[in-house]
Amino acid sequence: MSKYISIFFLTVMVSVILFFTFSFVFMAGGNPAEEAVYTMGAIMILLLSLLVSQLYYLIDLIKKKL
C-alpha cells in the first residue's frame, strides 16, 4: 500500500513543479484571474494524481489475478 502512496506523492510533486514552471512562463502579467487559474490547476493536479495512483493499483491487482 505504501507503494501507491509514494506514487501519489511523487506525481503530485512533479505536477506541481511543472504547473508552476509553465504558469510563470505563460502568465507574466498581473492578471486578476491568475488566482482562479492556480486554484483550478491545484485541484486538477490533486485529482489527476489520485487517478494515476489508482490506475497503478488496478494494474497490479489485475496482474495478481492473472
Secondary structure, DSSP 8 states (H G I E B T S, - for coil): -HHHHHHHHHHHHHHHHHHHHHHHHH--S--TTHHHHHHHHHHHHHHHHHHHHHHHHHHHHHHHH-
